[in-house]
Structure formats: C-alpha cells, structure tokens
Amino acid sequence: MNATLRFNEALLITGRAFQPFQCVTWVSQGGDGSLDLSVIDRTGTRLLGLTRIPSSAYSDPEQLEDLLVQARDELNREGYRLQEWHMPA
C-alpha cells in the first residue's frame, strides 16, 4: 500500500490490528489531528494505555504499520494473544 491513507481507512486498519480485543480510537483534543487509541478487553479493562498517532503517521501506511506493530509487540510481551494481522496491501 503506497497511497496516502484517509482518516476512515486508518481507523479501520487500526481496529483490525488488535483483534480479538477492542480498539477505541478518537481524535485528540489537542487540535493537531492526531489519533489517540486504547485497546481494551471484553470486560472493559484497558490493556494498552493511551497511544497517540500523529496525523502524519496514520496517513502514511508504512508509519502506521510500524506504530501498530510496536503496540502489538507491547501487548504480546504482556502476555496478551492477538489474532494474526498484516497491514492491508
């Protein structure tokens, strides 16, 4: 995927990256267009604390992939098992 991602595409990709858990994503209150995300389990327990994704990163597929892989790795180190995931082509 080489094209610039639109906001909604980035949200869909981000949500799918953390299955079977839920990824809650919202626009940062800072007014800079960045996204904040948390990953929670079915009981509402936060697994991954607040992670900020700048708009320059979520619009660039390679940068978004790098950030999502880092966040997935953090969850794996903490013992959470995520479904297999790959950045869409």
C-alpha positions as a printed Julia matrix, in Angstrom:
89×3 Matrix{Float64}:
   0.0     0.0    0.0
   1.73    3.14  -1.2
  -1.11    5.66  -1.34
  -1.88    8.09   1.45
  -4.5     6.71   3.83
  -7.7     8.55   4.5
  -8.84    9.01   8.09
 -11.55    6.32   7.91
  -9.16    3.81   6.34
  -6.68    4.37   9.16
  -9.43    3.81  11.74
 -10.48    0.52  10.14
  -6.91   -0.74   9.9
  -6.19    0.24  13.49
  -9.3    -1.51  14.78
  -8.46   -4.73  12.97
  -4.86   -4.76  14.21
  -5.85   -5.58  17.8
  -8.46   -8.3   17.41
  -9.83  -10.13  19.38
  -9.67   -7.06  21.61
 -11.42   -3.78  21.0
  -9.52   -0.74  19.85
 -11.08    2.55  20.88
  -9.83    5.44  18.77
 -10.69    9.1   18.93
  -9.37   12.4   17.62
  -7.02   14.04  20.09
  -8.29   17.14  21.88
  -5.04   18.92  21.04
  -6.42   20.09  17.71
  -3.44   18.73  15.77
  -5.41   15.98  14.01
  -3.66   13.15  15.83
  -5.47   10.0   16.96
  -5.48    8.61  20.46
  -6.09    4.91  20.91
  -6.54    2.41  23.69
  -7.01   -1.33  23.48
  -9.5    -2.86  25.89
 -10.73   -6.38  26.59
 -14.34   -7.55  26.78
 -14.57   -6.63  30.48
 -13.59   -3.03  29.77
 -10.09   -3.4   31.2
  -7.56   -1.24  29.43
  -4.77   -3.45  28.05
  -2.78   -0.85  26.2
  -2.79    2.64  27.59
  -3.18    5.73  25.58
  -1.14    5.74  22.41
  -1.01    8.84  20.23
  -0.69    8.55  16.46
   0.15   11.82  14.69
  -1.81   12.58  11.52
   1.41   12.32   9.51
   1.79    8.72  10.73
  -1.77    7.5   10.27
  -1.9     8.88   6.74
   1.33    7.07   5.79
   0.8     3.29   5.54
   4.4     2.44   6.46
   4.47    4.66   9.52
   1.06    3.44  10.66
   2.17   -0.17  10.26
   5.32    0.48  12.32
   3.34    2.06  15.16
   0.73   -0.7   15.16
   3.38   -3.43  15.16
   5.09   -1.75  18.14
   1.81   -1.59  20.05
   1.03   -5.24  19.2
   4.5    -6.27  20.35
   3.93   -4.49  23.67
   0.71   -6.42  24.22
   2.38   -9.7   23.27
   5.17   -9.04  25.8
   2.49   -8.53  28.45
   1.03  -11.94  27.63
  -1.98  -10.96  25.52
  -2.56  -13.06  22.43
  -3.7   -11.19  19.36
  -5.01  -12.63  16.15
  -2.57  -12.73  13.27
  -2.55   -9.43  11.42
  -0.86   -7.91   8.4
  -1.11   -4.42   7.01
  -3.51   -4.48   4.06
  -1.89   -4.28   0.64
